[in-house]
Amino acid sequence: MATAKAHTNIALVKYWGKKDQELIIPQTDSLSLTLNEFYTTTTVSFDNHLTSDLVAIDQQTLSKQAAKKVIHVLDIVRQLSGIKAFARVESINHVPTAAGLASSASAFAALAGAASAAAGLNLSGRDLSRLARRGSGSATRSIYGGLVEWQKGTDDTSSFAQPILENVDFPIEMLAVLVDTKKKKVSSRSGMQSSVETSPYYDAWRQVVANDMVAIKQAIKAKDIDQIGHIAEENALRMHALTFSADPGFTYFNGETLTIIKAVEDLRNQGVNCYYTMDAGPNVKVIYDRGNRSKIVEELSNIVGPERLVVSQPGPGIKIWNE
C-alpha cells in the first residue's frame, strides 16, 4: 500500500491536441505552473483477495466503465512490476472535477505515484512522468513543482516532463476565479480531437507554440512576470480560437468568463499588471506579481464574491509514502 499527493498545474503555454491517442503523445511541447492550493491524494493497495479493481473517487465507487482510464494505468503498473493482484484505489480530489481546473493532472500523477510505489517500483521522476501521461497528458507535468516543461517527444520513451524551475524564486502568483465548477459539456479529449481534425488554423497553432516556448523560457530566466503573463494570455486566446474555428465550432467560455476577462483588462489599463489564461473550461486564472494581489482580489471580489477566488503560489512536486 502506498499514498501519493500531487498538485494540479495550469499550462502557460498550452497542450491542445494529441498526435497519438493511445500513448497520449502531444502535437506540441507545453509549459505549466504547478499550484499549491489544488491537489489530489490517492492511496493504492494491491490485494490478492480482490476479484477486480475497486476505484473510489471522493468516496464514490466508480463503475468499471467509469474507471477505465484508472484501470489502464494499473495494468501498465502490473506489467512493469509483474504483480498479478487487483488493486483498491481511494482518491480524494481537492479540486473540482472536469471543470477546467486540471483535476485530471493531479489525479493521474497521484495515481501513478501511489500505484508504482505500492507495486514496489522505484521509478525516476522521468519514468513517473511517462506513466502519469498514460492516464492524462497534463498529468505528466504534475510530477514536478514550479515551472515545468513537457517535451512532446515522438514515442512513449521520449515524451515526458522535466522541471524548468522547481523552486520559483520570484513573486509570481495565480488567482483562480471559480466561474463554474460543474463538469464541462465538451471534454478536453473530444475538444482537442475536434480542433486537430477540423480547425483550419491548427498548423499555425503548432508554430505559435514553438515560438511561445522559446519566448516564455527567456521570460522565466529573466524573472519577468509581465512577459510571462503576456505570453500566457496570448497563447490561451489562440488555443481557444481553435475551438471557435472547429467544425462544429464550440467554446468553453460563458458570459461570466468574458466579464472576468474584461475586468482583468480594465485593471491592466489602470496600471495593475495582471494577465488571464483559461484551460478547457469557463474558469479564469489570473497571473500577476504578488505585490498586486490585494488590488486584483478586491476588484474581482466585487464581481464574483471572495468565496469564488482562490490564490495559489507555485506548488510542490509529487510526494509519495508507503503505508
ABEGO torsion letter per residue (X at the ends): XBBBBBBBBBBABBBBEBABAAAGBBABBBBBBBBAABBBBBBBBBBAABABBBBBBGGBBBBAAAAAAAAAAAAAAAAAAGBABBBBBBBBBABBBGAGAGAAAAAAAAAAAAAAAAAGBBBBAAAAAAAAAAABAAAAAAABBEBBBBBAEABAAABBBBBABABBABABBBBBBBABABBBABBAAAAAAAAAAABAAAAAAAAAAAAAAAAAAAAAAAGBAAAAAAAAAAAAAAAAAAAAABOBBBBABBAAAAAAAAAAAAAAAAGBBBBBBBBBEABBBBBBBAAAAAAAAAAAAAAAEAAABBBBBBBBBBBBBBX
